Amino acid sequence: MFRGWPAEALEFYEGLEADNSKAYWTAHKDVYETVVLSTMKAIPAELAPEFGDGKVSRPNRDVRFSTDKSRTRRTSDPSSVPAIGTAG
């Protein structure tokens, strides 16, 4: 159940905004996996009965054709994915 963002998740994104480097990501990957990702997965899970199965986008970015070469996204994006054969 989604109960809001823990302070540790907000601190993770504040740190990522200040230092979007591989070193920061590697040093804080455990926080992302245990706090941020688990919280983010709770949102589509809670909304699934009304909106269908959801997913969480990956944190790393494909920067090959982007002017912004930031290594990771500074946000997380849950989305609803309609089941095959259903209206979306």
Backbone hydrogen bonds in HBPLUS format (Angstrom, degrees):
<---DONOR---> <-ACCEPTOR-->    atom                        ^
c    i                          cat <-CA-CA->   ^        H-A-AA   ^      H-
h    n   atom  resd res      DA  || num        DHA   H-A  angle D-A-AA Bond
n    s   type  num  typ     dist DA aas  dist angle  dist       angle   num
A0009-ALA N   A0006-PRO O   3.01 MM   3  5.41 130.7  2.26 108.0 120.2     1
A0010-LEU N   A0006-PRO O   3.29 MM   4  6.74 158.2  2.35 152.6 158.3     2
A0011-GLU N   A0007-ALA O   2.91 MM   4  6.16 155.7  1.96 152.1 159.4     3
A0012-PHE N   A0008-GLU O   2.97 MM   4  6.14 145.4  2.10 136.5 145.8     4
A0013-TYR N   A0009-ALA O   3.14 MM   4  6.51 159.8  2.18 151.1 154.0     5
A0014-GLU N   A0010-LEU O   2.95 MM   4  6.20 150.7  2.04 145.9 154.7     6
A0015-GLY N   A0011-GLU O   2.93 MM   4  6.09 158.8  1.98 147.4 152.7     7
A0016-LEU N   A0012-PHE O   2.90 MM   4  6.16 151.3  1.98 146.3 155.2     8
A0017-GLU N   A0013-TYR O   2.91 MM   4  6.02 151.0  1.99 142.1 149.2     9
A0018-ALA N   A0014-GLU O   3.14 MM   4  6.39 149.3  2.24 140.8 148.5    10
A0019-ASP N   A0015-GLY O   2.85 MM   4  6.02 145.0  1.97 145.9 156.3    11
A0025-TRP N   A0021-SER O   3.04 MM   4  6.31 171.6  2.04 152.1 154.6    12
A0026-THR N   A0022-LYS O   2.84 MM   4  5.97 169.2  1.85 155.3 158.0    13
A0027-ALA N   A0023-ALA O   3.02 MM   4  6.13 159.1  2.07 144.9 150.8    14
A0028-HIS N   A0024-TYR O   2.97 MM   4  6.11 135.3  2.18 148.0 160.1    15
A0028-HIS N   A0025-TRP O   3.18 MM   3  5.22 133.1  2.41  96.3 108.9    16
A0029-LYS N   A0025-TRP O   2.78 MM   4  5.49 103.0  2.37 147.7 163.0    17
A0031-VAL N   A0028-HIS O   3.05 MM   3  5.37 125.0  2.36 104.7 118.1    18
A0032-TYR N   A0028-HIS O   3.16 MM   4  6.58 157.8  2.21 151.7 158.1    19
A0033-GLU N   A0029-LYS O   2.90 MM   4  6.19 166.9  1.92 157.9 160.5    20
A0034-THR N   A0030-ASP O   2.93 MM   4  5.97 159.0  1.97 147.3 152.8    21
A0035-VAL N   A0031-VAL O   2.86 MM   4  5.43 157.1  1.92 141.6 148.7    22
A0036-VAL N   A0031-VAL O   3.29 MM   5  6.72 157.2  2.35 144.7 151.3    23
A0037-LEU N   A0032-TYR O   2.75 MM   5  5.85 172.7  1.75 174.4 172.0    24
A0039-THR N   A0035-VAL O   3.17 MM   4  6.14 153.6  2.25 138.8 146.1    25
A0040-MET N   A0036-VAL O   2.86 MM   4  6.07 162.1  1.89 154.6 160.3    26
A0041-LYS N   A0037-LEU O   2.87 MM   4  6.03 154.4  1.94 150.8 156.8    27
A0042-ALA N   A0039-THR O   3.14 MM   3  5.24 135.0  2.35  98.3 110.6    28
A0043-ILE N   A0040-MET O   3.30 MM   3  5.65 144.0  2.44 104.5 112.9    29
A0045-ALA N   A0041-LYS O   3.34 MM   4  6.36 155.2  2.41 143.2 150.5    30
A0046-GLU N   A0042-ALA O   3.03 MM   4  6.05 151.4  2.11 140.2 146.6    31
A0047-LEU N   A0043-ILE O   3.10 MM   4  6.34 148.4  2.21 148.1 157.4    32
A0048-ALA N   A0044-PRO O   2.88 MM   4  5.73 118.6  2.26 141.5 153.8    33
A0050-GLU N   A0047-LEU O   3.09 MM   3  5.70 134.3  2.31 117.1 127.8    34
A0051-PHE N   A0047-LEU O   2.90 MM   4  5.92 165.6  1.92 159.9 164.1    35
A0052-GLY N   A0048-ALA O   2.79 MM   4  4.34 148.4  1.89 128.6 129.7    36
A0081-VAL N   A0053-ASP O   2.60 MM  28  5.45 163.7  1.63 156.8 161.1    37
A0055-LYS N   A0079-SER O   2.92 MM  24  5.59 147.4  2.03 149.8 159.7    38
A0079-SER N   A0055-LYS O   2.97 MM  24  5.59 150.2  2.06 155.6 162.3    39
A0057-SER N   A0077-ASP O   3.20 MM  20  5.58 161.0  2.24 137.2 142.7    40
A0073-ARG N   A0059-PRO O   2.81 MM  14  5.47 167.2  1.83 166.4 170.8    41
A0061-ARG N   A0071-ARG O   3.23 MM  10  5.98 158.9  2.27 154.9 150.1    42
A0066-SER N   A0063-VAL O   3.30 MM   3  4.97 170.0  2.31 103.4 106.3    43
A0086-THR N   A0083-ALA O   3.13 MM   3  5.69 145.5  2.25 143.3 139.7    44
